[in-house]
Amino acid sequence: NDIVQTLGLSYIYIRFCSRKNFNIEDHDFLIKNNWSRPSNKFTTGLTMELKLSSKDEFRSNLKRNWRRNLKKSENLDLSYPIINNHQVVSKLYQEMKVMKSLSNRNIFSAEVIKSIFKNFKDKMIVIGAKDLSGNIVAIRAAIIHKKVAWDIFAATGKNSRKDGITHGIFSALIEECIKRGCIKYDLSGIDPLNNKGVYKFKEGTGAYEKEYLGEFEWSNNKLLNFLVNFASKYR
């Protein structure tokens, strides 16, 4: 109501997604104060979190298929340098967009990537998979906050179709996070029903599933609430 009055608005719609662990007290508090769950959510409210302590422990907790693919990556003659150039990341996302026929909403734009590099340069690790020809064929990145690493970029290019590349680069990123004192790695969302491939990849790391408090919405107009939720089906 303060926002409505301050901005001089007649109608308003607000949606937020909380990364706080789910608990019934916070859920009930929001419901009692006229917040509700959106009928069409942008996220599942689920993620996976990986506890970090050492390279050896990370490898010991890997699922069998994941471990097998990691071994394949060790035979690919790849190196894993740290990437500081946002254009390298943008190029790979564009290649992935064409290769997988993705829409613009499924990738990070060049402008957003540049902005993330600028604003998180001291708190972000970007690892590249580099082949013998000097090409960066894949990247994976995390933003570190209070000893927790949050998954951010993950892109593969046209020269990255060999088995094990994504496993090798993720392992290299985890090792770098451990070196920098991280104790957890948040894999930034899962969708077990609609994105089983990504879910299986994340599950194979030995991470455990957790639920966020998630999405809530509030509006002072029921029609506006309905229109936003209807439009979100086609975003």
C-alpha positions as CSV (number, residue, x, y, z in Angstrom):
1,N,0.0,0.0,0.0
2,D,2.9,2.4,0.7
3,I,4.3,1.6,-2.8
4,V,0.9,2.4,-4.4
5,Q,0.7,5.7,-2.6
6,T,4.3,6.7,-3.1
7,L,4.3,6.0,-6.8
8,G,0.7,7.2,-7.4
9,L,-0.4,3.9,-8.8
10,S,-4.0,2.8,-9.2
11,Y,-3.1,-0.9,-9.6
12,I,-0.1,-2.9,-8.7
13,Y,1.1,-6.5,-8.9
14,I,4.1,-7.8,-6.9
15,R,5.8,-11.2,-7.1
16,F,8.9,-12.3,-5.3
17,C,10.9,-15.6,-5.0
18,S,12.5,-16.2,-1.7
19,R,15.7,-18.4,-1.5
20,K,15.1,-18.9,2.2
21,N,14.7,-22.5,3.3
22,F,11.0,-23.5,3.4
23,N,9.4,-23.3,6.8
24,I,5.7,-23.4,7.6
25,E,5.8,-20.4,9.9
26,D,7.0,-18.0,7.2
27,H,4.6,-19.6,4.7
28,D,1.6,-19.1,7.0
29,F,2.6,-15.6,7.9
30,L,2.6,-14.6,4.3
31,I,-0.8,-16.3,3.6
32,K,-2.4,-14.5,6.6
33,N,-1.1,-11.2,5.2
34,N,-2.9,-11.6,1.9
35,W,0.0,-13.0,-0.1
36,S,-0.7,-16.1,-2.2
37,R,1.0,-18.7,-4.4
38,P,1.0,-17.8,-8.1
39,S,-1.1,-20.2,-10.3
40,N,1.8,-20.1,-12.9
41,K,5.2,-20.2,-11.2
42,F,8.4,-19.1,-12.8
43,T,10.4,-21.7,-10.7
44,T,9.7,-25.0,-9.0
45,G,11.0,-23.7,-5.7
46,L,13.3,-26.7,-5.6
47,T,17.1,-26.8,-5.8
48,M,20.0,-29.1,-4.9
49,E,22.8,-28.2,-2.6
50,L,26.3,-29.8,-2.5
51,K,28.3,-29.8,0.7
52,L,32.0,-29.0,0.0
53,S,35.0,-30.0,2.1
54,S,37.7,-31.6,-0.1
55,K,38.3,-32.8,-3.6
56,D,38.5,-36.4,-2.5
57,E,35.2,-36.2,-0.6
58,F,33.5,-34.6,-3.7
59,R,34.7,-37.5,-5.9
60,S,33.8,-40.2,-3.4
61,N,30.1,-39.0,-3.3
62,L,29.6,-39.0,-7.1
63,K,27.1,-41.4,-8.5
64,R,28.4,-44.2,-10.7
65,N,27.4,-42.7,-14.1
66,W,28.7,-39.3,-13.2
67,R,32.0,-40.7,-12.0
68,R,32.3,-42.7,-15.3
69,N,31.8,-39.5,-17.4
70,L,34.3,-37.6,-15.3
71,K,36.9,-40.3,-16.1
72,K,36.1,-39.8,-19.8
73,S,36.8,-36.1,-19.4
74,E,40.3,-36.9,-18.1
75,N,41.2,-38.5,-21.5
76,L,40.1,-35.4,-23.6
77,D,43.3,-33.3,-23.2
78,L,41.5,-30.4,-21.8
79,S,42.7,-27.7,-19.5
80,Y,40.5,-25.5,-17.2
81,P,41.7,-21.9,-17.1
82,I,39.9,-19.1,-15.3
83,I,38.0,-16.8,-17.7
84,N,37.9,-13.1,-17.2
85,N,36.5,-12.0,-20.6
86,H,32.7,-11.7,-20.8
87,Q,32.8,-12.0,-24.6
88,V,34.0,-15.6,-24.3
89,V,30.9,-16.4,-22.3
90,S,28.6,-14.5,-24.7
91,K,30.0,-16.3,-27.7
92,L,29.4,-19.7,-26.2
93,Y,25.8,-18.8,-25.3
94,Q,25.1,-17.8,-28.8
95,E,26.6,-21.0,-30.2
96,M,24.5,-23.0,-27.7
97,K,21.4,-21.1,-28.8
98,V,21.9,-22.0,-32.4
99,M,23.0,-25.6,-31.6
100,K,20.0,-26.4,-29.4
101,S,17.4,-24.0,-31.1
102,L,16.9,-22.1,-27.9
103,S,14.9,-18.9,-27.6
104,N,16.3,-15.6,-26.2
105,R,14.6,-16.2,-22.8
106,N,16.5,-19.5,-22.4
107,I,20.0,-17.8,-22.5
108,F,21.8,-14.9,-20.9
109,S,22.1,-12.0,-23.3
110,A,25.5,-10.4,-24.1
111,E,24.3,-7.3,-22.1
112,V,23.4,-9.2,-19.0
113,I,26.6,-11.3,-19.1
114,K,28.7,-8.1,-19.3
115,S,26.7,-6.6,-16.4
116,I,27.2,-9.7,-14.3
117,F,31.0,-9.7,-15.0
118,K,31.1,-6.0,-14.0
119,N,29.2,-6.3,-10.8
120,F,30.5,-9.6,-9.5
121,K,34.0,-9.6,-10.8
122,D,35.5,-10.0,-7.4
123,K,33.0,-12.6,-6.3
124,M,32.7,-14.8,-9.3
125,I,34.6,-17.8,-10.7
126,V,34.3,-18.6,-14.4
127,I,36.1,-21.8,-15.5
128,G,36.6,-22.6,-19.2
129,A,37.3,-26.0,-20.9
130,K,40.1,-25.3,-23.3
131,D,41.1,-27.8,-26.0
132,L,44.5,-28.4,-27.6
133,S,43.8,-25.9,-30.3
134,G,43.3,-23.2,-27.7
135,N,39.5,-23.0,-28.1
136,I,37.2,-22.5,-25.1
137,V,34.6,-25.1,-25.8
138,A,32.5,-24.8,-22.6
139,I,32.2,-22.6,-19.5
140,R,30.7,-22.9,-16.0
141,A,30.6,-20.3,-13.3
142,A,29.5,-19.5,-9.8
143,I,29.0,-16.4,-7.7
144,I,30.4,-16.7,-4.1
145,H,28.6,-15.1,-1.2
146,K,29.3,-15.9,2.5
147,K,31.2,-19.1,1.7
148,V,28.3,-20.4,-0.5
149,A,28.8,-20.7,-4.3
150,W,25.7,-20.2,-6.4
151,D,25.6,-21.7,-9.9
152,I,25.2,-18.9,-12.6
153,F,26.6,-19.6,-16.1
154,A,26.7,-23.0,-17.8
155,A,27.2,-23.0,-21.6
156,T,28.7,-25.4,-24.2
157,G,29.7,-24.5,-27.7
158,K,29.7,-26.2,-31.1
159,N,33.0,-28.0,-30.3
160,S,31.9,-29.6,-27.1
161,R,30.0,-32.6,-28.1
162,K,32.4,-35.2,-26.6
163,D,31.1,-37.1,-23.5
164,G,32.5,-35.9,-20.2
165,I,33.2,-32.2,-21.0
166,T,30.4,-30.9,-18.7
167,H,31.5,-33.2,-16.0
168,G,35.2,-32.2,-16.2
169,I,34.5,-28.5,-16.1
170,F,32.0,-28.8,-13.2
171,S,34.6,-30.8,-11.2
172,A,37.2,-28.1,-12.0
173,L,34.9,-25.4,-10.8
174,I,34.1,-27.3,-7.6
175,E,37.8,-27.7,-6.9
176,E,38.3,-23.9,-7.3
177,C,35.4,-23.2,-5.0
178,I,36.9,-25.4,-2.3
179,K,40.3,-23.6,-2.7
180,R,38.5,-20.3,-2.0
181,G,36.9,-21.6,1.2
182,C,33.3,-22.4,0.0
183,I,31.4,-24.9,2.2
184,K,28.3,-25.3,0.0
185,Y,27.4,-25.2,-3.7
186,D,23.8,-24.3,-4.6
187,L,23.0,-25.7,-8.0
188,S,20.4,-23.0,-8.6
189,G,17.2,-24.8,-9.3
190,I,15.9,-28.2,-10.5
191,D,12.8,-29.3,-12.4
192,P,12.6,-33.1,-12.1
193,L,9.5,-33.3,-14.3
194,N,10.2,-31.0,-17.2
195,N,14.0,-31.0,-17.3
196,K,15.1,-34.5,-16.4
197,G,18.5,-34.4,-18.1
198,V,19.7,-31.4,-16.0
199,Y,18.1,-32.9,-12.9
200,K,20.0,-36.2,-13.4
201,F,23.3,-34.3,-13.9
202,K,22.9,-32.4,-10.7
203,E,21.7,-35.4,-8.7
204,G,24.8,-37.3,-9.9
205,T,27.1,-34.9,-8.1
206,G,25.9,-36.2,-4.8
207,A,23.9,-33.1,-4.0
208,Y,20.8,-33.3,-1.9
209,E,17.4,-31.8,-2.7
210,K,16.1,-28.8,-0.7
211,E,13.0,-26.6,-1.0
212,Y,13.0,-22.8,-0.9
213,L,10.2,-20.7,0.6
214,G,9.6,-19.9,-3.1
215,E,7.3,-17.6,-5.0
216,F,4.5,-15.4,-3.6
217,E,2.4,-12.7,-5.2
218,W,0.2,-9.8,-4.1
219,S,-2.1,-7.5,-6.0
220,N,-4.8,-4.9,-5.3
221,N,-6.7,-5.9,-8.4
222,K,-8.0,-9.5,-9.1
223,L,-8.1,-8.9,-12.9
224,L,-4.5,-7.8,-13.0
225,N,-3.5,-10.8,-11.0
226,F,-5.3,-13.1,-13.4
227,L,-3.8,-11.4,-16.5
228,V,-0.2,-11.6,-15.2
229,N,-0.6,-15.3,-14.4
230,F,-2.2,-16.0,-17.8
231,A,0.6,-14.1,-19.6
232,S,3.2,-16.0,-17.7
233,K,2.2,-19.2,-19.5
234,Y,3.7,-17.8,-22.7
235,R,6.7,-15.9,-21.3
